Amino acid sequence: SSKVDFRNPENFYHDVNSVAGLLKQFFRDLPDPLLTREHYDEFIESARIEDPDVRRDALHAVINALPDPNYATLRALVL
């Protein structure tokens, strides 16, 4: 896996669907979801907050509470 460079589209023949499929399969195969079951209710509650600033802060707090590997994976995915 370290030999595959997804930053260069020529490495996967410009086939975005294959890369997306591989990524989706990776997340399906995780033993615990990226946004963990433990924090599920907190995510839902935070997402339902009407005030955008308060919602942002609540989601930020829940994301910061994720285990380090989950946080790092989410950060890499978003960035």
N, C-alpha and C positions, 0 to 999 in steps of 0.2 A: 504493500500500500504506500510505502514511502517513496516509491519510484514513480508514482502517478502524480502528475502536476495538472490539476484541473484549471489552473489559471491560464493555460494555453489551449484554446479551443482545438488546435490541430491535433493535440494528443488524444482526443476522443472524436475526431472526425466531424467536429461541429454538431454532434448529435446530443443536443440539450436534453432530449427525452430520456436517453440512457442514463445520463448523470442524475437527472431528477428522480428517475426510478430507483437508482442505486441509493440515493439519499433517503427516499421514502422508506425503502426496505430496511435501511440501517435503523431508522427511528422506530419502525414496527418491531424490530427484533430486540430492542432494548428491554431488559428485564423490568425496569420501572420507567414510566414515561419521562421525557425530558423535563416537563413541568410536573413534578412528582405528585403522586396520589396524596401524599401527606399535606401538600400545599394547595390541593385542588379547590377546596372550599374558599380559601383566602383569595385565590385568583378570581374566582367567580364573584365574590363579594366586592373585590376591588374594581373589577370591570364594570360593575353595575353602578358605581358612584357617578352621580350626575355632574358634579363640578370637575372640569377637566384637570385643574391643578391638583385637587385632592386625589382624583383617580390616578394621576401620574405618580404622585408621591406614594400612594398605597401600593401600586404595582411595582414601583421601584423597591419598596421595602420587602415585598414578597420575593421578588427576583433575587435580591441580595441574600435572602434566607435560604436559597437553594444550596444543595451540596456543591462543593467546589467543581467537580467534574461536570455537573449539569450546567452550572453557571458559565463555565469556560466554553462549553459546547454551544449554548444559547448565544453567548457573546460572539463567537466565531461565525455562527449562522447568520446573525443579524448584521454584523459588520461586513 
